[in-house]
Amino acid sequence: MKVLKSSFLSLGVVALMLSCAKGGQQAPQLTVSGLDPAKFDTTIQSKPVKLFTLKNQSGM
């Protein structure tokens, strides 16, 4: 009986840890310079504004 109780307790702890780990939110995808493109999504004078990253063939 003790083994059964500890098994259920362990299973509950693991389920709780997994649910907390996901948190329902994903980490933001940052640019190489560390900017979060989602923070630049807005509208100015009825026109959408987004963050763009330009780089050449050398990676600059």
C-alpha positions as CSV (number, residue, x, y, z in Angstrom):
1,M,0.0,0.0,0.0
2,K,2.9,2.4,0.8
3,V,4.4,1.7,-2.6
4,L,1.1,2.5,-4.3
5,K,0.8,5.8,-2.4
6,S,4.4,6.8,-3.1
7,S,3.8,6.0,-6.8
8,F,0.8,8.2,-7.0
9,L,2.6,11.0,-5.1
10,S,5.6,10.7,-7.5
11,L,3.3,10.8,-10.5
12,G,1.5,13.9,-9.2
13,V,4.8,15.7,-8.6
14,V,6.1,14.9,-12.1
15,A,2.8,16.1,-13.6
16,L,2.9,19.3,-11.6
17,M,6.5,19.9,-12.7
18,L,5.7,19.4,-16.3
19,S,2.7,21.7,-16.3
20,C,4.8,24.4,-14.6
21,A,7.7,24.0,-17.0
22,K,5.6,24.8,-20.1
23,G,3.9,27.8,-18.5
24,G,1.7,28.3,-21.6
25,Q,4.2,30.8,-22.9
26,Q,7.1,30.3,-25.3
27,A,10.4,32.1,-25.0
28,P,10.6,35.0,-27.4
29,Q,12.6,34.5,-30.6
30,L,15.2,37.1,-30.4
31,T,17.3,38.5,-33.2
32,V,21.1,38.2,-33.2
33,S,21.3,41.7,-31.6
34,G,18.9,40.6,-28.8
35,L,15.8,42.4,-29.9
36,D,12.3,40.9,-29.6
37,P,10.5,41.4,-32.9
38,A,7.1,41.0,-31.2
39,K,7.7,44.3,-29.4
40,F,8.0,46.1,-32.8
41,D,4.6,44.8,-34.2
42,T,2.4,47.9,-34.0
43,T,0.5,50.3,-36.2
44,I,1.5,53.8,-37.0
45,Q,-0.9,56.0,-39.1
46,S,-2.9,52.9,-40.0
47,K,0.1,51.1,-41.4
48,P,1.6,48.0,-39.8
49,V,5.2,48.3,-38.5
50,K,7.5,45.3,-38.0
51,L,11.1,44.7,-37.3
52,F,13.3,43.5,-40.2
53,T,16.8,42.2,-40.1
54,L,19.0,42.7,-43.1
55,K,22.2,40.9,-43.8
56,N,24.5,40.3,-46.7
57,Q,26.2,37.2,-48.1
58,S,29.0,37.6,-45.6
59,G,26.6,37.5,-42.7
60,M,26.9,41.2,-41.8
